[in-house]
Amino acid sequence: MASDNHASFARIGFTVLLGVAATLGTLVYLGGYGDRGDLITGETYSVTPVTGLSVGSEVNFRGVKVGLVSEISFVGVAYPDAAEADRQTILVRIAFDTRQFRFEGADDAEDELRSLIAKGMRATVTSSGVTGLSKIELNFPEDPVELAPVSWQPDYLCIPPQPSMLTSFTASASDVMRRIGKLDFATAWSNVTAVSASMARLTENADALVDSQRASLGAILANLEETSLALRELVTELRDDPSRLLRPVEEKPLPETAK
């Protein structure tokens, strides 16, 4: 039993040491002890919480790792001259690996990044899965969000943000619920009741009009029936003897001139 406990403690200790080593390695690399010639700094920002994002989180471009998060702060801390409404906007700085942006024909990685931003590249904070950790994805959304001009002058290359689909859906759902909460259901129900009463009165008036004209309607229907019967008889006669259409009309003498 004692040996099993020692083995368990050893595994736990090894896992903790491995995590500490990975964290220290990331901090040392981002702190400048790595090859800084292969790193350039960029930044993005977010008006929504970046839960799960931390220093050392991955930054991917179209699924390929191109950098790490080097700093998470607030705009008001990094840029004291920012407008009051922007001071609590979250600022995320990124250490880009320039080796990932040396595409064919590109003279400078920073220029290549600027070109990608001009073509519509956006930064989205997304969840990495069940771990609760987050990362930044750089991509070209089909419908990029229109952004208002920022009130600060970025010190580094700034990549505009693009809310994730979940964030957009949550915001839309919240807006719908807020609008529903502002509806005056009492007034709406009163209007529905008034319309229903008006429809009932209109129906009663129509019934009364039909009742008052019932006799006239009956006479009209009777005349229509007689006319229809006469036409039917005429059609039958013409079908049996079409020559009737060519015969002259027989003139009958008036009663007072008859002999």
Stockholm file with secondary structure:
# STOCKHOLM 1.0

chainA/1-259         MASDNHASFARIGFTVLLGVAATLGTLVYLGGYGDRGDLITGETYSVTPVTGLSVGSEVNFRGVKVGLVSEISFVGVAYPDAAEADRQTILVRIAFDTRQFRFEGADDAEDELRSLIAKGMRATVTSSGVTGLSKIELNFPEDPVELAPVSWQPDYLCIPPQPSMLTSFTASASDVMRRIGKLDFATAWSNVTAVSASMARLTENADALVDSQRASLGAILANLEETSLALRELVTELRDDPSRLLRPVEEKPLPETAK
#=GR chainA/1-259 SS CHHHHHHHHHHHHHHHHHHHHHHHHHHHIIIIISCGGGEEEEEEEESSCCTTCCTTCEEEETTEEEEEEEEEEEHHHHCTTSCGGGTTSEEEEEEEEGGGGCCTTCSCHHHHHHHHHHTTCEEEEEECSTTCCEEEEEECCSSCCCCCCCSSCCSSEECCBCCCHHHHHHHHHHHHHHHHHHCCHHHHHHHHHHHHHHHHHHHHHHHHHHHHTHHHHHHHHHHHHHHHHHHHHHHHHHHHCGGGGTSCCCCCCCTTTCC
#=GC SS_cons         CHHHHHHHHHHHHHHHHHHHHHHHHHHHIIIIISCGGGEEEEEEEESSCCTTCCTTCEEEETTEEEEEEEEEEEHHHHCTTSCGGGTTSEEEEEEEEGGGGCCTTCSCHHHHHHHHHHTTCEEEEEECSTTCCEEEEEECCSSCCCCCCCSSCCSSEECCBCCCHHHHHHHHHHHHHHHHHHCCHHHHHHHHHHHHHHHHHHHHHHHHHHHHTHHHHHHHHHHHHHHHHHHHHHHHHHHHCGGGGTSCCCCCCCTTTCC
//
